[in-house]
Amino acid sequence: MPELPEVETVRRGLAPVLEGAMIERVDLRRGDLRFPFPPKFRERIAGRRVTRLLRRAKYLIAELDSGEELVMHLGMSGSFRIAAEDPIGEPYYPRGRDPKHDHVIFHLKGGATVTYNDPRRFGFMLLLQRGERDKHPLFAHLGAEPLDPRFNAKKLGAALDGRKTPLKAALLDQTTIAGLGNIYVCEALHRAGLSPMRPAGELDSAKGGARALERLAGAIRDVLNEAVDAGGSSLRDHRQTDGSLGYFQHSFRVYDREGAACPTRGCKGTVERVTQGGRSTFYCPACQK
């Protein structure tokens, strides 16, 4: 599933086209994705102008001049394509371009189109009244945004305080920090030199806990920003809005590198893989304590 950097990459690709644009009409190729579309979905969007395109955790949010918000989630394989026409007779379609998986097409004033393509149909779209989003079950319990300038070690420590769960599990909990997934938690913990098995609540109380929180908060920000700059990580499904791949996977220090030498300078350890909560965790037991 796309994580925060992949969704932020999509937002940045869509924003120049969608923000300020009027949606003249919407083509729906089916009645549902993961969930049914909201009642009168097309009618509520047609003729509306997108005033702003936001991201909250792994959700894209288009604010409409009607006072409603279009919330979009990419699911496992969802992607957007901007004004891209497939050549007639093309025998092969890269992921995100096969028209049989084009489920929603937004026709913008001026002729541009934004097409939502989703082979697995795990994504979804819904409409909310502006001002009600934070009360909605999808958003009500989300934690801090790690790319928000106000995110810091103090906020991270407060979110982890008293938590007995392993540090990795706590960071994957969306009520702790919104948008973090398996890849970037593994990478941030390695950069911070912290074991994924360490009890999360120890950081604030243990000796050196404050410094550890500073390292971890900084590592989370850095790894996410670097991933966004690289266009995200293309492991299976992710592509950018222009169809190009993300490249952050070439910068992984530990994720999916089991058996490789630890890249930390001076460390002679080897990257290992363990299973936590049904997910693979990659880390160096020599330098992550």
C-alpha positions as CSV (number, residue, x, y, z in Angstrom):
1,M,0.0,0.0,0.0
2,P,1.3,3.5,-0.8
3,E,2.8,5.2,2.3
4,L,2.9,8.9,3.1
5,P,5.7,9.8,0.6
6,E,3.9,8.1,-2.3
7,V,0.6,9.9,-1.5
8,E,2.4,13.2,-1.1
9,T,4.1,12.7,-4.4
10,V,0.7,12.1,-6.0
11,R,-0.7,15.3,-4.4
12,R,2.2,17.4,-5.7
13,G,1.7,16.0,-9.2
14,L,-2.1,16.7,-9.1
15,A,-2.1,20.1,-7.4
16,P,-1.0,22.2,-10.4
17,V,-3.8,20.7,-12.5
18,L,-6.6,20.4,-10.0
19,E,-6.2,23.5,-7.7
20,G,-8.3,26.3,-9.1
21,A,-9.8,24.0,-11.8
22,M,-13.5,23.5,-12.5
23,I,-14.7,19.9,-12.8
24,E,-17.2,20.1,-15.7
25,R,-18.3,16.5,-15.5
26,V,-17.4,13.1,-13.9
27,D,-17.5,9.7,-15.7
28,L,-18.1,6.8,-13.4
29,R,-17.3,3.4,-15.0
30,R,-18.8,1.4,-12.1
31,G,-20.9,1.9,-9.0
32,D,-18.2,1.2,-6.4
33,L,-14.6,0.8,-5.6
34,R,-13.9,-0.7,-2.2
35,F,-17.1,1.0,-1.1
36,P,-20.0,2.3,-3.1
37,F,-19.7,5.9,-4.3
38,P,-21.6,8.5,-2.2
39,P,-25.2,9.3,-3.4
40,K,-25.4,11.6,-6.4
41,F,-21.6,11.6,-6.5
42,R,-21.4,12.9,-10.1
43,E,-24.0,15.6,-9.5
44,R,-22.3,16.9,-6.3
45,I,-19.0,17.3,-8.0
46,A,-19.9,18.5,-11.5
47,G,-19.6,22.3,-11.9
48,R,-17.6,22.6,-8.7
49,R,-14.2,24.3,-8.5
50,V,-11.3,22.7,-6.5
51,T,-10.0,25.4,-4.2
52,R,-7.2,23.4,-2.6
53,L,-5.7,19.9,-2.6
54,L,-4.5,18.6,0.7
55,R,-3.1,15.4,2.2
56,R,-3.9,14.0,5.6
57,A,-2.0,10.8,6.5
58,K,-2.5,8.6,3.4
59,Y,-5.6,10.5,2.2
60,L,-5.9,13.0,-0.6
61,I,-8.5,15.8,0.1
62,A,-9.8,18.1,-2.6
63,E,-11.7,21.1,-1.1
64,L,-14.6,22.1,-3.3
65,D,-16.2,25.5,-3.6
66,S,-19.5,23.9,-2.6
67,G,-18.3,23.5,1.0
68,E,-17.7,19.7,0.5
69,E,-14.5,17.8,0.5
70,L,-13.7,15.0,-1.9
71,V,-11.6,12.4,0.1
72,M,-9.6,9.9,-2.0
73,H,-7.6,6.9,-0.9
74,L,-5.4,4.9,-3.3
75,G,-5.8,1.6,-1.7
76,M,-3.3,-1.0,-2.9
77,S,-3.0,-0.2,-6.5
78,G,-4.8,3.1,-7.2
79,S,-3.2,5.9,-9.3
80,F,-4.1,9.1,-11.1
81,R,-3.3,9.9,-14.7
82,I,-3.3,13.4,-16.0
83,A,-4.6,14.1,-19.5
84,A,-2.9,11.0,-20.9
85,E,-4.4,9.4,-24.0
86,D,-3.3,5.8,-24.8
87,P,-2.2,5.3,-28.4
88,I,-4.8,3.5,-30.6
89,G,-3.9,-0.2,-30.9
90,E,-1.4,-0.2,-28.1
91,P,-0.9,-3.9,-27.2
92,Y,0.5,-3.3,-23.7
93,Y,-0.5,-0.9,-21.0
94,P,1.9,-0.2,-18.1
95,R,0.2,-0.3,-14.7
96,G,-2.1,2.6,-14.3
97,R,-2.8,2.9,-18.1
98,D,-4.9,-0.1,-19.0
99,P,-8.3,1.5,-19.7
100,K,-10.3,-1.4,-18.4
101,H,-9.2,-0.3,-14.9
102,D,-10.1,3.4,-15.4
103,H,-13.0,3.8,-12.9
104,V,-13.4,7.6,-12.5
105,I,-12.6,10.3,-15.0
106,F,-12.7,14.0,-14.0
107,H,-13.2,16.3,-17.0
108,L,-11.8,19.7,-16.2
109,K,-12.8,23.0,-17.9
110,G,-10.2,23.6,-20.6
111,G,-10.0,20.0,-21.7
112,A,-7.7,18.3,-19.2
113,T,-8.7,15.0,-17.7
114,V,-7.7,13.3,-14.5
115,T,-8.3,9.6,-14.5
116,Y,-8.4,7.3,-11.5
117,N,-7.2,3.8,-12.3
118,D,-7.3,1.0,-9.8
119,P,-6.8,-2.7,-10.9
120,R,-7.5,-4.1,-7.4
121,R,-10.2,-1.6,-6.5
122,F,-9.1,-1.3,-2.9
123,G,-9.2,2.5,-3.1
124,F,-12.3,4.6,-2.4
125,M,-13.8,8.1,-2.6
126,L,-16.2,9.9,-0.3
127,L,-17.6,13.3,0.2
128,L,-17.6,15.1,3.5
129,Q,-18.9,18.5,4.6
130,R,-16.0,20.9,5.3
131,G,-15.4,21.1,9.0
132,E,-16.6,17.6,9.7
133,R,-13.5,15.7,8.6
134,D,-11.8,15.6,12.0
135,K,-15.0,14.0,13.5
136,H,-15.2,11.3,10.8
137,P,-14.2,7.8,11.9
138,L,-11.4,7.7,9.3
139,F,-9.8,10.9,10.7
140,A,-10.9,11.3,14.3
141,H,-8.1,9.2,15.8
142,L,-5.2,10.0,13.5
143,G,-2.0,11.1,15.1
144,A,0.4,13.9,14.3
145,E,1.5,14.7,10.7
146,P,5.3,13.9,10.6
147,L,5.9,16.5,7.9
148,D,4.1,19.3,9.8
149,P,6.6,21.9,11.0
150,R,5.2,21.5,14.5
151,F,6.1,17.9,14.7
152,N,9.0,17.4,17.1
153,A,10.6,15.2,19.7
154,K,8.2,16.5,22.4
155,K,5.1,15.6,20.5
156,L,6.6,12.2,19.6
157,G,7.5,11.5,23.2
158,A,4.0,12.4,24.3
159,A,2.5,10.0,21.8
160,L,4.8,7.2,22.9
161,D,4.6,7.9,26.7
162,G,3.5,4.8,28.6
163,R,3.4,2.6,25.5
164,K,4.6,-1.0,26.3
165,T,4.3,-2.2,22.7
166,P,7.5,-2.5,20.6
167,L,8.7,0.7,19.1
168,K,8.0,-0.3,15.6
169,A,4.5,-1.3,16.3
170,A,3.8,2.0,18.1
171,L,5.1,3.9,15.1
172,L,2.9,1.9,12.7
173,D,-0.1,2.8,14.8
174,Q,-1.8,5.6,12.9
175,T,-3.0,7.1,16.2
176,T,0.7,7.7,17.1
177,I,1.9,9.3,13.8
178,A,-0.3,9.5,10.7
179,G,0.9,8.1,7.5
180,L,3.9,6.0,8.5
181,G,4.2,2.5,7.0
182,N,6.5,-0.4,7.2
183,I,9.2,0.8,4.8
184,Y,9.8,4.2,6.4
185,V,9.5,3.0,10.0
186,C,12.3,0.5,9.3
187,E,14.4,3.1,7.6
188,A,13.9,5.8,10.3
189,L,14.6,3.4,13.2
190,H,17.9,2.4,11.6
191,R,18.9,6.0,11.1
192,A,18.1,6.8,14.7
193,G,20.0,3.7,15.9
194,L,16.9,2.3,17.8
195,S,15.8,-1.3,18.0
196,P,12.4,-2.0,16.6
197,M,11.8,-4.4,19.5
198,R,12.5,-1.8,22.2
199,P,9.5,-0.9,24.3
200,A,8.2,2.4,22.9
201,G,7.5,4.0,26.3
202,E,11.2,3.6,27.4
203,L,12.3,6.5,25.2
204,D,11.0,9.2,27.5
205,S,12.1,7.6,30.7
206,A,15.2,5.7,29.9
207,K,18.7,7.3,30.2
208,G,19.3,9.3,27.1
209,G,15.6,9.0,26.1
210,A,15.4,12.7,25.2
211,R,18.3,12.4,22.8
212,A,16.8,9.2,21.4
213,L,13.5,11.0,20.7
214,E,15.4,13.9,19.0
215,R,17.2,11.4,16.8
216,L,14.0,9.5,16.0
217,A,11.9,12.6,15.2
218,G,14.7,13.9,13.0
219,A,15.1,10.6,11.2
220,I,11.4,10.3,10.5
221,R,11.3,13.8,9.0
222,D,14.5,13.2,7.0
223,V,13.6,9.9,5.5
224,L,10.1,11.1,4.5
225,N,11.4,14.3,2.9
226,E,14.1,12.4,1.0
227,A,11.5,9.8,-0.2
228,V,9.1,12.6,-1.4
229,D,12.0,14.3,-3.2
230,A,12.8,10.9,-4.9
231,G,9.1,10.4,-6.0
232,G,8.4,7.7,-3.4
233,S,9.4,4.0,-3.5
234,S,8.3,1.9,-6.5
235,L,8.3,-1.7,-5.2
236,R,5.1,-3.0,-6.8
237,D,2.4,-0.6,-7.8
238,H,3.4,3.0,-7.2
239,R,3.9,5.4,-10.1
240,Q,3.8,9.1,-10.2
241,T,1.0,11.0,-12.0
242,D,3.1,11.3,-15.1
243,G,3.6,7.5,-15.1
244,S,7.2,7.6,-13.9
245,L,8.6,5.5,-11.1
246,G,9.7,6.6,-7.7
247,Y,13.4,6.0,-6.9
248,F,13.8,6.0,-3.1
249,Q,14.0,2.2,-3.0
250,H,17.6,2.6,-4.3
251,S,18.4,4.5,-1.1
252,F,17.1,1.9,1.3
253,R,19.6,1.3,4.1
254,V,17.9,-1.8,5.6
255,Y,14.5,-2.4,4.1
256,D,14.5,-5.6,2.0
257,R,18.3,-5.9,2.5
258,E,18.5,-9.0,4.6
259,G,22.0,-10.4,4.8
260,A,23.7,-7.1,3.5
261,A,26.4,-5.3,5.5
262,C,25.0,-2.5,7.7
263,P,25.7,0.8,6.0
264,T,26.3,2.7,9.2
265,R,29.9,3.9,9.3
266,G,32.1,1.8,11.6
267,C,29.4,-0.8,12.2
268,K,30.3,-4.4,11.3
269,G,26.8,-5.8,11.7
270,T,24.6,-7.4,9.1
271,V,21.0,-6.5,8.3
272,E,18.5,-9.1,9.7
273,R,14.9,-9.7,9.1
274,V,12.3,-10.7,11.8
275,T,8.6,-10.8,11.8
276,Q,6.6,-8.4,13.9
277,G,2.8,-8.3,13.8
278,G,2.8,-10.3,10.6
279,R,5.2,-7.8,8.8
280,S,8.8,-8.1,8.0
281,T,11.1,-5.9,10.0
282,F,14.6,-5.2,8.7
283,Y,17.2,-3.9,11.1
284,C,20.8,-4.1,12.3
285,P,21.1,-5.7,15.8
286,A,24.6,-4.5,16.2
287,C,23.9,-0.7,16.0
288,Q,20.2,-0.5,16.8
289,K,19.7,-0.6,20.5
